[in-house]
Amino acid sequence: MDDDGAVTVWTEFAWPPPGGEEVGPLCVAGPGGPTSLECRIEGGDFSEGAAEAGDELVIWAYNVERGLRLDDQLRALTAPSAAPPPDIVLLSEADRGCSRSGGRNVARAFAEALGMYYVFGVEFVELPRVWGPGGGGIRRRCEHGNAIISRYPLGNVRLVRHGRTRSWYSRLQRWLRVGQPRLGGRVAVAADALVAGRLLRLYAVHFESGRGGRGRRNRDDIRKSQAAELIADASGVAGGVVIGGDMNVVGYLGALRSRSPAESTTATLFAGGFRDAHADLPPNERITSDSGIVIDLIFSRGIEVVDAAVAGDESWVGLSDHVPIWARFRS
């Protein structure tokens, strides 16, 4: 990439032929224990020819809560709305082949409904359970992760598997077949979208969840480390960079209300030259989850934010335990 952000090296994802959906597992166990997976990236092309880039670009981020209400989510996203239609969607918590979400490939369904490209990366192999939060039981192993859905072709696609992550491989939960027994750990899906001859670096994220923990298990420190990894990963990018998704920053609403930089993950992103796309909104207009906090975020660098909002109208209520957010950029 040149200093002005123009494309120099870009390798487009190897899209499968029409109808070439992968049906088998994408992952095998890695050599590093229960948080280690070796996974292929899945992708598909449902675009209807080359998309022309306008002066602006709309990016959504949405935690779809496994896709438990996938059809309703797709109806809401494609229906006429006050929110601008997306050019790019950064998905988190998307199931692939899980019985709790009807065995569907959630990321692929989003791409097909929108007529776009998609790439999907696995963060967890979900293990069988008779009960668990967010959708109940799972009959057999399945996969769960993040995706980028884009009107524009994607290249230089890869998984950033975070070096610090929590293990969900609980012996007790596996024995009792309850809770969330899983293999793997948090990942970001990274790709460069080719927009009007320029690269836009995208990261679909789902940072570590929860509070507390001691030492290397401290959740705030893990999230901070995951943000720092992406800042380092994007350090050589001369053009625009957008990081979006469920960042699980449970203390950010309090920091916004007190106008304090005390929340460590977002403070790390600010220090890395990124800005919060929704910074101009009042804190109470930024609630994105059923728990009443602000954890779904879009951060950017090297690209101008025009406006941004939370898609909080009634059409999204109850479709996930999160609501989508969007930001419009000058392309």
Phi and psi in degrees as a GROMACS rama.xvg file:
@    title "Ramachandran Plot"
@    xaxis  label "Phi"
@    yaxis  label "Psi"
@TYPE xy
-75.3891  172.687  ASP-2
-62.3591  -26.2911  ASP-3
-87.4417  5.24886  ASP-4
91.7264  3.33644  GLY-5
-70.3282  153.085  ALA-6
-69.783  132.7  VAL-7
-119.542  -45.7065  THR-8
-128.597  121.148  VAL-9
-152.056  121.405  TRP-10
-112.1  112.119  THR-11
-66.9189  144.955  GLU-12
-58.7931  144.064  PHE-13
-80.8886  88.1396  ALA-14
-67.9211  135.52  TRP-15
-70.1161  160.335  PRO-16
-65.7304  159.384  PRO-17
-51.959  134.407  PRO-18
81.1919  4.29029  GLY-19
-91.5473  51.0757  GLY-20
-69.6842  135.094  GLU-21
-79.1989  133.115  GLU-22
-113.047  -17.2493  VAL-23
-86.185  175.264  GLY-24
-65.2115  148.142  PRO-25
-92.4028  -13.6632  LEU-26
-125.699  152.405  CYS-27
-127.74  160.012  VAL-28
-64.4348  137.235  ALA-29
-89.2922  178.927  GLY-30
-83.1335  -4.46256  PRO-31
-101.786  24.3492  GLY-32
93.7992  -168.136  GLY-33
-66.8995  -18.3209  PRO-34
-90.9433  0.484414  THR-35
-100.922  122.173  SER-36
-130.467  149.296  LEU-37
-117.199  114.164  GLU-38
-130.343  142.55  CYS-39
-83.4421  152.897  ARG-40
-92.7886  133.176  ILE-41
-95.9411  145.332  GLU-42
-149.589  165.219  GLY-43
-157.878  156.026  GLY-44
-122.585  106.219  ASP-45
-110.923  16.4566  PHE-46
-70.6008  158.603  SER-47
-114.555  59.908  GLU-48
92.3801  173.659  GLY-49
-65.6168  131.461  ALA-50
-85.4532  134.641  ALA-51
-85.6543  132.033  GLU-52
-83.6688  131.983  ALA-53
-91.5484  -163.317  GLY-54
-79.2261  -17.7805  ASP-55
-130.35  158.704  GLU-56
-136.44  127.302  LEU-57
-107.542  125.292  VAL-58
-118.578  127.097  ILE-59
-104.751  153.709  TRP-60
-131.428  135.191  ALA-61
-150.898  123.492  TYR-62
-87.9622  111.011  ASN-63
-88.3403  5.32735  VAL-64
47.6476  59.7878  GLU-65
73.939  -14.7817  ARG-66
83.5769  29.5774  GLY-67
-62.7986  -30.0961  LEU-68
-121.328  51.6802  ARG-69
-57.4663  -49.3464  LEU-70
-61.2935  -40.2562  ASP-71
-66.6007  -37.9887  ASP-72
-62.3617  -43.1681  GLN-73
-66.6788  -38.1761  LEU-74
-63.2824  -43.4007  ARG-75
-64.9404  -38.5219  ALA-76
-71.9138  -32.4383  LEU-77
-97.2113  -5.02006  THR-78
-80.3656  154.767  ALA-79
-55.7509  138.268  PRO-80
-155.224  161.042  SER-81
-70.1003  -24.4315  ALA-82
-78.905  143.73  ALA-83
-70.7096  144.611  PRO-84
-65.3204  147.7  PRO-85
-79.2108  146.124  PRO-86
-94.3203  -28.9215  ASP-87
-142.163  139.229  ILE-88
-125.103  128.85  VAL-89
-102.52  107.654  LEU-90
-97.5401  142.999  LEU-91
-131.149  159.173  SER-92
58.5685  48.9775  GLU-93
-100.322  124.376  ALA-94
-80.1962  153.955  ASP-95
-137.869  104.178  ARG-96
76.9702  24.4991  GLY-97
-95.4311  135.556  CYS-98
-62.5414  -30.0587  SER-99
-65.2757  -24.0506  ARG-100
-114.251  28.7716  SER-101
77.0884  16.3366  GLY-102
71.3104  16.4068  GLY-103
-90.2024  160.853  ARG-104
-97.9426  98.4702  ASN-105
-66.6479  -45.2857  VAL-106
-62.2067  -42.9994  ALA-107
-62.2862  -39.5357  ARG-108
-64.2595  -39.0899  ALA-109
-61.5704  -47.3681  PHE-110
-63.0815  -41.5505  ALA-111
-65.6064  -41.817  GLU-112
-65.8995  -33.5479  ALA-113
-91.9155  -10.4998  LEU-114
67.9502  49.0359  GLY-115
-131.428  174.608  MET-116
-80.9828  156.781  TYR-117
-149.597  151.368  TYR-118
-131.977  142.061  VAL-119
-132.172  135.489  PHE-120
-126.863  140.967  GLY-121
-85.3405  130.43  VAL-122
-101.702  -34.1867  GLU-123
-133.196  140.501  PHE-124
-94.0067  112.933  VAL-125
-80.1345  131.988  GLU-126
-96.6009  155.276  LEU-127
-58.0648  145.248  PRO-128
-157.361  150.407  ARG-129
-87.6272  -20.2178  VAL-130
-152.058  146.965  TRP-131
-167.896  157.391  GLY-132
-67.1003  151.819  PRO-133
66.5029  58.7528  GLY-134
118.014  -2.59292  GLY-135
76.8359  -138.371  GLY-136
-80.1636  162.092  GLY-137
-132.179  124.684  ILE-138
-78.9351  -34.3186  ARG-139
-148.353  165.892  ARG-140
-53.5882  141.891  ARG-141
-151.955  -177.933  CYS-142
-125.516  156.144  GLU-143
-151.778  132.687  HIS-144
-173.16  -154.093  GLY-145
-115.939  160.282  ASN-146
-149.642  156.46  ALA-147
-117.042  123.475  ILE-148
-109.488  129.733  ILE-149
-145.072  138.43  SER-150
-69.939  -23.9697  ARG-151
-104.509  148.804  TYR-152
-61.3095  150.176  PRO-153
-115.181  141.258  LEU-154
-144.473  178.249  GLY-155
50.8714  42.2676  ASN-156
-83.6893  137.413  VAL-157
-162.483  167.256  ARG-158
-99.2578  134.529  LEU-159
-102.591  98.8845  VAL-160
-87.7012  115.279  ARG-161
-64.3932  140.218  HIS-162
-69.3311  -33.5214  GLY-163
-110.187  123.372  ARG-164
-157.041  158.008  THR-165
-86.8202  142.259  ARG-166
-85.7813  132.401  SER-167
-107.514  15.4144  TRP-168
-90.4308  69.9518  TYR-169
-80.2231  123.824  SER-170
-62.3232  -42.7003  ARG-171
-64.0518  -44.0965  LEU-172
-65.5261  -35.5531  GLN-173
-67.0315  -40.5356  ARG-174
-64.8799  -45.575  TRP-175
-83.1538  -14.1024  LEU-176
58.0075  46.936  ARG-177
-134.902  170.649  VAL-178
79.2503  -138.602  GLY-179
-132.703  62.762  GLN-180
-68.7494  129.481  PRO-181
-148.393  155.28  ARG-182
-104.673  148.89  LEU-183
105.016  -168.627  GLY-184
-164.965  -178.704  GLY-185
-65.3949  142.518  ARG-186
-137.218  160.092  VAL-187
-115.886  139.328  ALA-188
-92.8477  122.42  VAL-189
-112.26  140.692  ALA-190
-159.519  156.905  ALA-191
-108.752  117.646  ASP-192
-85.1061  135.673  ALA-193
-95.0233  103.938  LEU-194
-118.659  109.373  VAL-195
53.1013  44.016  ALA-196
79.3239  7.50478  GLY-197
-123.66  155.022  ARG-198
-93.2425  136.412  LEU-199
-119.964  116.208  LEU-200
-77.6501  131.3  ARG-201
-123.845  140.804  LEU-202
-130.704  120.853  TYR-203
-96.3438  118.588  ALA-204
-121.228  160.11  VAL-205
-151.926  86.1968  HIS-206
-69.1495  166.488  PHE-207
-58.8854  145.554  GLU-208
-101.932  166.916  SER-209
93.5038  176.704  GLY-210
-123.201  166.383  ARG-211
71.9969  -157.983  GLY-212
96.7355  150.06  GLY-213
-109.826  148.802  ARG-214
59.011  -131.181  GLY-215
-70.1872  -9.0772  ARG-216
-93.1913  1.04751  ARG-217
-64.7759  119.943  ASN-218
-66.4505  -38.1902  ARG-219
-62.2587  -42.0993  ASP-220
-66.7457  -35.5935  ASP-221
-64.625  -46.9301  ILE-222
-61.0849  -42.4971  ARG-223
-59.444  -42.6367  LYS-224
-64.2124  -39.9872  SER-225
-65.426  -39.9207  GLN-226
-64.2067  -42.0785  ALA-227
-63.1991  -35.1578  ALA-228
-62.4408  -39.546  GLU-229
-72.9995  -36.2786  LEU-230
-59.3546  -44.7093  ILE-231
-65.6577  -40.1825  ALA-232
-61.6981  -35.2698  ASP-233
-91.9273  5.98909  ALA-234
-63.2729  -27.6273  SER-235
-92.0006  6.10589  GLY-236
-88.2176  121.005  VAL-237
-86.7672  -22.015  ALA-238
-92.7035  -155.427  GLY-239
-75.8527  149.507  GLY-240
-134.535  132.92  VAL-241
-128.697  126.492  VAL-242
-114.809  122.351  ILE-243
-147.279  151.489  GLY-244
144.577  -162.009  GLY-245
-83.9322  104.527  ASP-246
-93.3959  -5.88813  MET-247
55.1998  32.9764  ASN-248
-86.8876  82.3584  VAL-249
-65.0755  -20.2952  VAL-250
-95.9695  4.20136  GLY-251
-72.7708  -36.4824  TYR-252
-60.4518  -43.2664  LEU-253
-61.7004  -38.8743  GLY-254
-65.9612  -39.0651  ALA-255
-64.3647  -42.9207  LEU-256
-66.7606  -33.9851  ARG-257
-92.7625  -0.894375  SER-258
53.9304  44.8414  ARG-259
-116.579  143.918  SER-260
-86.7076  26.2011  PRO-261
-70.3895  -22.6435  ALA-262
-75.2836  120.866  GLU-263
-72.6088  -35.0604  SER-264
-68.0516  -50.248  THR-265
-66.9784  -35.2261  THR-266
-60.6071  -36.4717  ALA-267
-64.8383  -42.2849  THR-268
-65.2173  -41.7721  LEU-269
-59.8722  -44.8487  PHE-270
-64.7369  -25.3636  ALA-271
-84.6172  7.64033  GLY-272
91.0724  10.0198  GLY-273
-93.8487  155.459  PHE-274
-123.882  152.145  ARG-275
-81.0507  117  ASP-276
-61.9601  -24.6554  ALA-277
-102.215  19.7564  HIS-278
-61.7082  -25.6808  ALA-279
-81.9736  -7.76668  ASP-280
-81.8229  144.567  LEU-281
-60.6108  144.732  PRO-282
-52.2478  -40.9916  PRO-283
-72.7134  -9.80701  ASN-284
-94.4304  8.77023  GLU-285
-113.858  6.13825  ARG-286
-61.0877  129.464  ILE-287
-122.925  -3.3046  THR-288
-133.698  160.028  SER-289
-61.6713  -21.6737  ASP-290
-80.8675  1.16175  SER-291
79.0737  26.8802  GLY-292
-126.954  174.142  ILE-293
-108.029  101.237  VAL-294
-127.117  -11.3812  ILE-295
-98.7926  121.958  ASP-296
-139.548  154.31  LEU-297
-125.161  119.694  ILE-298
-114.737  144.682  PHE-299
-141.848  161.037  SER-300
-148.516  136.802  ARG-301
75.0739  16.3763  GLY-302
-148.179  136.169  ILE-303
-79.9133  129.92  GLU-304
-84.8572  128.444  VAL-305
-91.6756  -54.0643  VAL-306
-160.249  170.628  ASP-307
-161.446  155.852  ALA-308
-161.575  169.296  ALA-309
-98.6044  131.167  VAL-310
-81.0881  75.769  ALA-311
-102.529  17.4711  GLY-312
-74.149  172.387  ASP-313
-62.8728  -23.9466  GLU-314
-64.2398  -19.3916  SER-315
-99.7174  -8.71128  TRP-316
-65.1125  128.395  VAL-317
81.5006  0.488189  GLY-318
-83.4073  -16.9273  LEU-319
-161.434  169.889  SER-320
-83.578  7.28099  ASP-321
-129.553  159.059  HIS-322
-111.079  153.612  VAL-323
-71.8662  158.976  PRO-324
-126.906  158.141  ILE-325
-143.772  155.961  TRP-326
-141.235  140.832  ALA-327
-106.029  130.85  ARG-328
-118.279  152.716  PHE-329
-78.8997  118.914  ARG-330
